[in-house]
Amino acid sequence: MKTSELSLVFLFSFATLIPTIWGGNIAEYDDFWKQREQRAWNKTLAAYDPSPEKVAKKLNQKVNRVVDKTGGNTSDLDGDGDAGSLNITTRRNLRGKHKTYEGPCMATNPIDSCWRCRANWEKERKKLAGCAVGFGHKTEGGKDGEFYVVTDNSDDDMLNPKPGTLRWAAIRDEPLWIIFDKDMHIKLSHELIVQSKKTIDGRGADVHIAYGAGITLQFVHDVIIHGIHVHHILPSKGCMIRDSMEHYGLRTMGDGDGINIFGSTNIWIDHLSMSECQDGLIDAIQGSTAITISNCHFTHHNDVILLGASDSYARDKLMQVTVTFNHFGKELIQRMPRCRWGFFHVVNNDYTHWKMYAIGGSMHPTIISQGNRFIAPDDPNAKEVTNRNYAPESEWMKWTWRSEGDLMLNGAHFKASGPDKSPHFDFSKMDMIEAKPATFVGRLTRFAGALHCKKGSKC
């Protein structure tokens, strides 16, 4: 394929950039994909918030309201004592095991308080669509569509998927709210290409996407993925795959990402349990923005979350991602997340394990870390939370990386950089410091991961 066919020119109010499409598993970049990319880029421009600190402030206010409403008691953050009463090893082990909660229903953060602990949640599934916070808060998913029930866990035909399968629903042009009629393990034969305005809702069933290919969101918008397990994802072979009702084409080999977000906007990933994928658990690249990753439980993986894949892809300046209420658990190594170019709000997450570093980046991303709990590994060479790449200290010291209200345990330390007030954003104390203190993190992330919701009972 000629390079000239892949080069597109976009004009920004702040700069002129000449990006080149790369990767994406598209073997033939035909007119269909060119048009779809242009529409997706228009969505990116529309979704970009020129005042990201206001989005962060709104999230902080919601967290405070919910914690205040639930009493703000720090005596039982993890169900096992307060943040200061246990030694580091005990607290790491308790959180790492992710114990099953057997008490009354509790909604301990603003997302969960929006829909959980209602006995009729099954009849009000679409209420979830109004519960996102952060940069992905406008994501609607399949709210305006019909319900579609997955009854068949097979994935045999890439060109003409069988009705009843997940793939059949994912490629529909119309909005759909996708649910599952029973517990299900789905081994995807090739990457699952999901169209816009879809919700994949695993509540009420134990749904696993595992031991096959992963999920691809490419040049789409308004997708919610909630309440499923994604693990043991493998590279997929190239083949002809139908990606919509009107188009199919040759796809190249997939990398083995759990979820790949490519040139997409208004995406919300919530209450997923993810581990052991061949490449990344979640990648968001190529001009993606307006994304929230929340309430997830990540374990047993090397490259956890990648936000921006190329130091030369300046279009990712518009990337804005919220990472909140997640538990970064056992046997994780790095990239929680690893960021390039954009603006990243990392707030009220629990970091109980890492082997190299927790938060990294290159190409001057803005990273605001608020109210997180960082428990460093015992390795004396891995105590630093942060990691910067491909820049001398004289350069990265100008990057805005801030730690506000984080709790550093077992020798953890966050190397901040940049001016006290960024030249690009108004990071006043009123705007950015309202996240709940890290001593509340155990409560806020207590139910991270896929929930065990039963129909007819509070979730």
N, C-alpha and C positions, 0 to 999 in steps of 0.2 A: 504494500500500500504506500503510495507516495506521501511524503511529508506534507506537501502542499495541500493534500486533501484533508489533513488533520489540523491544519493551522487556521485559527479563527481570531478575528480581531474584535475586541470589545473596548468601548470608550467608557471611562469612568470620569466622574466629576473631579476626582482627585488625582488621576493618573491615566496614562494610556498603557495597556498591557497587551501582550501578544502571547496568549497561552497556547499550548499544544496538547491535544488530547492524547493521553497515554493510558495503557492498561485498560481496566474495565472489562476485560474478557470479550471485547467486541472484535470479532475477526474481520468483519466487513462493515466499515463505517459508512453506511448508505444514507440516502436522503431521510429515511425514517429516523435514524439516530441523530442526524444533524438537526432536524427540526425539533426533536425531543430535547436535545441538549440546549437549543436556543430558548425553548419554553422554560426549561428548568433554570437556566441562568436568569431569565426575567423574574422567576419566582425568588431566586436568591437575592437579587437586587431589592425586591419588594419586602422580603423578610428581614433584611439587615436592619438592625436597630442602631441609629447613630448615637444613642445615649444608653449604652449597655449598663452603666452603673445604676440607672433607674430600674432596670429589670432585676438587678441584684438586690436593690433596696426593697422592692416589692416582695421578693422571695423571703428576705430576712424578716420582714414584718409578718408574713404568714407563719413563719416558724415560731416567732415569739408569741403570737396569738394562740397557737395550738398548745405550746408547752405551758403557757400560763393557764390555759383552760384545764389542762390535765393535772394541774397542781404544781408542776415544776419540781417535783420531788427527786432529788438526786441520790436518795438512799438505796435505790434499787435499779440502777441504770441498766445492768445486764441481768437482772434477776438474781444476782449473786453478791451484791454489795456495792458500795459506792466506788467512785474512781480512785479513792485514796486508800481503801481498806484492804486491797488485795495486792500481793506482790506481782511483779511484771509477768513472770512465767505462768502463774495461775490465771491471770486475766487473759493472757494470750491464748492459753489452752481452752478456756471457757468460750471465748468468742470464736476460736478456730473450729470447734466442733459444731457450732451453729445448732445448739440444742433445740429440740422440738418443744414449743410452748404449749402447755396444757391448761392454762388458766382461762378466765373469761376473756372475751374479745376486747382487744385494746387497739386503738388507732392513735399512734404516738407522733405522727408528723402531719403536716397540712395536706399532703396527697392522700394518705390513708383516711384521715378524718373526713374527707370529702365524700367517700363512698363506703367504707368498711363498717362493720358492726351493725349492719342492717339485715334482718332476717329475710327480707325480700330483695336482696341485691340482685338475684337472678332475673327478676322481672324488671329491674332498672339498670341493666348492664350498661346502657349508653350514657348513664350519668358519669361514668368514668371519663368520657371525652371532655368534660369540663374541669377535670381535676389536675391537669398538668401545671407545673410551676416552672419558673426560669425561662430560658430562651425558647424552649419548645412549647410554651403555654398556649399557643394558638392552634396547636395540632388538633384536628377534628377526627382523623381516622375515617372510619366508615359510618360515622354518626347519622348521615343522611340516607343510608342505604338499608336494604333488607338484611335480616339475619340469614346466614348460611351455615348449615351444620355439616361439619366434616364427619363422615361415617366410615370412610375407607382410608386405611393408612398406607395403601400402596402408592408407588410412584414409578410407573412402568413406561408411560408414553409421554415423551417430551413435546411432541408436536400436536397431539390431540389428547390432552389429559382427560381422564375418566371423571364424569360427574360423581360427586361425593368425596373426591380427594381434595387435599389442601391446594395442590397445584391448580386444579380447575378453578377454584375461587380466586387465587392470587392473581391470575392473569385477566380477570374480567375487567372490562372498561368502567363499569358502574361502581359506585361506592358499595361496600359490603362490610358487615360486622360478622367476622368468622368465629364460630365457636365449635366445640367438639362434643360429640354425643357420649363419649366414654373415654376411659384412660387409653392412651395411644402412644406407641413408639413409632416414629416415622423416620425411615432411612431414605433420605433424598438421593436419587440416582445422579442428579446433576443440580447445580445451583437453582434455588427457588427464586425466580424473578418476580417481585411483587409490584403490582401496579399502584397508582395513586389512590388515595381515599379508601384505605383498607385498615381494619383493626383485626389483629390476630389475638384472640382473647381465650387464654387457657383456663380461666376460672371454672371450677366445677369438675375438672378432669385433670389427671396427671399426664401431661403432654410432654414428650421428649422428642426433640429433633437431634438425632444422634447417629454416629457411625456411618455417615454419608456426607453429602455436600451441605453447604450452609445457605444462608438467606441473603439475597442481593436486593438492595433498594437503589436503583440506578435511574437518575434523572426523573425522580418522582417527588410527590409532596403529600403531606398529610397521611402519615402511616404511624399507627400505634401497634407496638408488640408488647404484650402483657401476659405475665403469669405462666410462662413455659420454661422448660429446661433445654438448654442448648449445650451440647458437649460432644467430645470425640468427633469433631468435624474434620473431614479429610479433603485433600485436593481432589477436584473433580476433572474428569477428562473432557476435552472439547467435543462438542457435537452440535447438531441442529436443535435449537430450543425455541419453543413458542414463548415470546415475552409479552404478548398482548393478543387480543382477539384479531387484530388486523395485521400482525407481523410475526415472523419468525426469522431466525438467522443463525449463522454459525458462531458459536461461542468458543473461545480458547480455553485452555486449562485454568481452573480456578485455584486460588492460593490455599484455600482451607480456612478462610475467616469464618467465625461464627455468624456475624452480621456485618455485611459490607455496605456502607452508606456512601454512594458515589454521586456527586452533583445533585444532592437532594435536600429539600427544605421541609421544615415543620415535621420533625421526626421525634417520637417519644418512645423510649425504651424503658420499661418499668417492671419491677418485680420479676426479673429473670434470674435463674440460677445458671451460671455459665462456667465451663471448665474445659481444659484439655482439647483445644482446637489446634490444628496444624500450624496456622499462622496467628492472626490476632483474634481475640474474643470479639472486639468491636473495632472496626476501622471506619472513620468518617473522613472522606477525602474529596478532592476535585471540586471545590466550590460549594460544599455542603454547609448549611447553616441553620439556625433556629432549631437546635437540638437539645433535648434534655435526656440524660441518663440517670435514672433514679431507682432507689430501692432494690438494687441488684446485689447478688452475692456472687463474688468472683473467687475461684480457687484453682489451684493446680495448673498454673500456666506461666509462660515466659512473658510474651509481649501482650499485655492485657488490653489497653485501649490506645489506639493511634488516632490522633486528630490532626490531619494534614500529613501527606506522605512525601512531599517534595520541597526541598529548599528553593527550587526554582519556580514553583507554581504560585505566583504572587496573588492569584485570584482568591487564595485562601485567606487574604486579609479580611474578608468579610465573614469568616467563620466565627460563630458565636455559640458556645456550648456551655450548658450547666451540668455539672456532675455533683449529685447530692443524695444524701441518705443511703449511700452504698456501703457495703462491707467488703473490704479487700482482705480476703482471708488466707487460708493455709496454702503454702507452697507457691506463692506468687514471686516473681523475680523483678519485673520492671514495667514501666509504662502505665502509670495509674493516675493520670494519663501521660502520654508523650505528645507535646503540642508544637505546632508551627503557626506562625503568622498572626492568628486571630486573637480573640478575647475569650478567656476561659475562667468561669466562676466555679471553684471547687469548694463546696461548703458542707459542713456537718457530715463528713464521711468518717468511717472507722477504718484505720489502717493498722491491722494487727500483724501483718506479715509482709515483708519484702526481703529480697536477697541482694539486690544491687542498689536500687533507689526507688522512690515512690513517684515523684513528679519530675518530668524532664521536658526538654524542648530545645528548639533552634529557630533561627530566623525571627528573633525579637517578638515572641508572643507575649501578650499581657496575661498574666496568671495571678488571680486573686484567690488566696487560700484562706478560708475563714472557718473557725470553729471546728476544725478537724482534730481527731485524736491520732497521733502518730506514735506507734510503739516500735522502736528501732530493733533490728535483730541483734543478737549477741556479738556478731562479727564486728570487731572494732573498725574495719574498713568500710562498713556499710551503714554507718550511723546517719549520714547526711540524707535528708529527705529529697533534696533537689539534685538535678544533673543537667548541665548545659553542654550542648554539642556544637562543634564546628565554628567556634568563635573564641578569640582570645579574651582574657578577663577585661581588658580595656574596652571591649565592645559589649560583652554581656552585662557588665555592670550598669549599662544604660537601659537594659530591659526592665520593664515593670513587673517584678515578681514580688508579691507581698504576702506576708503571713500575719493574720489578725485574729487573735483569740484562739490560736491553735494550742493544743496540749501536747507537749513534747515529753515522751517517756523513754526510759532506758537509754538515755544519751542521744535521742533523736535531735537533729537541729536542721533548721530551714535557712538556707543562705539567701537572704533577700537582696534585691537589687533595684536600681532605678531611683528616681527622685521620690520624696515623700508625697508629692502631688504630681501625677503624670501630666505631661504636656498635652496629651490627647484626650484625657477623660478627667472629669471633676470627681476625684475620689476623696470626698470629704468624709469626716468621721460619721456624720449623720447618714450619708449614703451607704457606706460600706461596712460599718462595724456592728450592725445589728443582728448578725447571725448569733444563735444561741451559743453560749460557751461550750467548749469541747467536753466539759463534764456531763453534758446532756446527750452526747453522741450515742452512748449505749442504748438509751431510750429511743432516740430518733431512728436508729438503724436496727432495732431489735428484731423486726420482722422482714429484714431484707431477704430477697430471693423469692422464688415461686411459692405462693401461699397454698395451703391445703384447704381450699374452699369446698364446702359441701352444699349442694342445693337444698334449700329449705332451712339452712342454719346460718347464723352469723359467720361472716368470713373473717 
